[in-house]
């Protein structure tokens, strides 16, 4: 579990998403699940230039970690 940047009470926990998806598959007859929001906070930094802000490595890394856990959950329930 990783504390989300810019927040003292929000944590990023991609493993939790994987556990939830596996739990839903095993206990609720494989329901359709739509993930419509999976954002991340970040600290405000007005000194960064637009070229730096648009690269957004913090958000990209967060999304990739969550997509990886979704993939792992899909593999677990197939086997």
MODELLER restraints for C-alpha pairs under 7 A, 6 or more apart:
rsr = mdl.restraints
at = mdl.atoms
rsr.add(forms.Gaussian(group=physical.xy_distance, feature=features.Distance(at['CA:1:A'], at['CA:11:A']), mean=6.47, stdev=0.5))
rsr.add(forms.Gaussian(group=physical.xy_distance, feature=features.Distance(at['CA:1:A'], at['CA:12:A']), mean=5.97, stdev=0.5))
rsr.add(forms.Gaussian(group=physical.xy_distance, feature=features.Distance(at['CA:1:A'], at['CA:13:A']), mean=4.90, stdev=0.5))
rsr.add(forms.Gaussian(group=physical.xy_distance, feature=features.Distance(at['CA:2:A'], at['CA:11:A']), mean=5.46, stdev=0.5))
rsr.add(forms.Gaussian(group=physical.xy_distance, feature=features.Distance(at['CA:2:A'], at['CA:12:A']), mean=5.18, stdev=0.5))
rsr.add(forms.Gaussian(group=physical.xy_distance, feature=features.Distance(at['CA:2:A'], at['CA:13:A']), mean=6.53, stdev=0.5))
rsr.add(forms.Gaussian(group=physical.xy_distance, feature=features.Distance(at['CA:3:A'], at['CA:10:A']), mean=6.20, stdev=0.5))
rsr.add(forms.Gaussian(group=physical.xy_distance, feature=features.Distance(at['CA:3:A'], at['CA:11:A']), mean=4.24, stdev=0.5))
rsr.add(forms.Gaussian(group=physical.xy_distance, feature=features.Distance(at['CA:3:A'], at['CA:12:A']), mean=6.05, stdev=0.5))
rsr.add(forms.Gaussian(group=physical.xy_distance, feature=features.Distance(at['CA:4:A'], at['CA:10:A']), mean=5.54, stdev=0.5))
rsr.add(forms.Gaussian(group=physical.xy_distance, feature=features.Distance(at['CA:4:A'], at['CA:11:A']), mean=4.83, stdev=0.5))
rsr.add(forms.Gaussian(group=physical.xy_distance, feature=features.Distance(at['CA:4:A'], at['CA:12:A']), mean=5.66, stdev=0.5))
rsr.add(forms.Gaussian(group=physical.xy_distance, feature=features.Distance(at['CA:4:A'], at['CA:40:A']), mean=6.96, stdev=0.5))
rsr.add(forms.Gaussian(group=physical.xy_distance, feature=features.Distance(at['CA:4:A'], at['CA:41:A']), mean=6.10, stdev=0.5))
rsr.add(forms.Gaussian(group=physical.xy_distance, feature=features.Distance(at['CA:5:A'], at['CA:41:A']), mean=5.92, stdev=0.5))
rsr.add(forms.Gaussian(group=physical.xy_distance, feature=features.Distance(at['CA:5:A'], at['CA:42:A']), mean=4.64, stdev=0.5))
rsr.add(forms.Gaussian(group=physical.xy_distance, feature=features.Distance(at['CA:5:A'], at['CA:43:A']), mean=5.62, stdev=0.5))
rsr.add(forms.Gaussian(group=physical.xy_distance, feature=features.Distance(at['CA:6:A'], at['CA:41:A']), mean=6.09, stdev=0.5))
rsr.add(forms.Gaussian(group=physical.xy_distance, feature=features.Distance(at['CA:6:A'], at['CA:42:A']), mean=4.67, stdev=0.5))
rsr.add(forms.Gaussian(group=physical.xy_distance, feature=features.Distance(at['CA:6:A'], at['CA:43:A']), mean=3.76, stdev=0.5))
rsr.add(forms.Gaussian(group=physical.xy_distance, feature=features.Distance(at['CA:7:A'], at['CA:41:A']), mean=6.95, stdev=0.5))
rsr.add(forms.Gaussian(group=physical.xy_distance, feature=features.Distance(at['CA:14:A'], at['CA:65:A']), mean=6.35, stdev=0.5))
rsr.add(forms.Gaussian(group=physical.xy_distance, feature=features.Distance(at['CA:14:A'], at['CA:66:A']), mean=5.05, stdev=0.5))
rsr.add(forms.Gaussian(group=physical.xy_distance, feature=features.Distance(at['CA:14:A'], at['CA:69:A']), mean=6.20, stdev=0.5))
rsr.add(forms.Gaussian(group=physical.xy_distance, feature=features.Distance(at['CA:15:A'], at['CA:69:A']), mean=6.29, stdev=0.5))
rsr.add(forms.Gaussian(group=physical.xy_distance, feature=features.Distance(at['CA:17:A'], at['CA:69:A']), mean=6.95, stdev=0.5))
rsr.add(forms.Gaussian(group=physical.xy_distance, feature=features.Distance(at['CA:18:A'], at['CA:69:A']), mean=5.22, stdev=0.5))
rsr.add(forms.Gaussian(group=physical.xy_distance, feature=features.Distance(at['CA:18:A'], at['CA:70:A']), mean=5.74, stdev=0.5))
rsr.add(forms.Gaussian(group=physical.xy_distance, feature=features.Distance(at['CA:18:A'], at['CA:73:A']), mean=5.20, stdev=0.5))
rsr.add(forms.Gaussian(group=physical.xy_distance, feature=features.Distance(at['CA:21:A'], at['CA:73:A']), mean=6.38, stdev=0.5))
rsr.add(forms.Gaussian(group=physical.xy_distance, feature=features.Distance(at['CA:22:A'], at['CA:73:A']), mean=5.82, stdev=0.5))
rsr.add(forms.Gaussian(group=physical.xy_distance, feature=features.Distance(at['CA:22:A'], at['CA:77:A']), mean=6.61, stdev=0.5))
rsr.add(forms.Gaussian(group=physical.xy_distance, feature=features.Distance(at['CA:24:A'], at['CA:30:A']), mean=6.66, stdev=0.5))
rsr.add(forms.Gaussian(group=physical.xy_distance, feature=features.Distance(at['CA:25:A'], at['CA:31:A']), mean=6.78, stdev=0.5))
rsr.add(forms.Gaussian(group=physical.xy_distance, feature=features.Distance(at['CA:40:A'], at['CA:59:A']), mean=6.73, stdev=0.5))
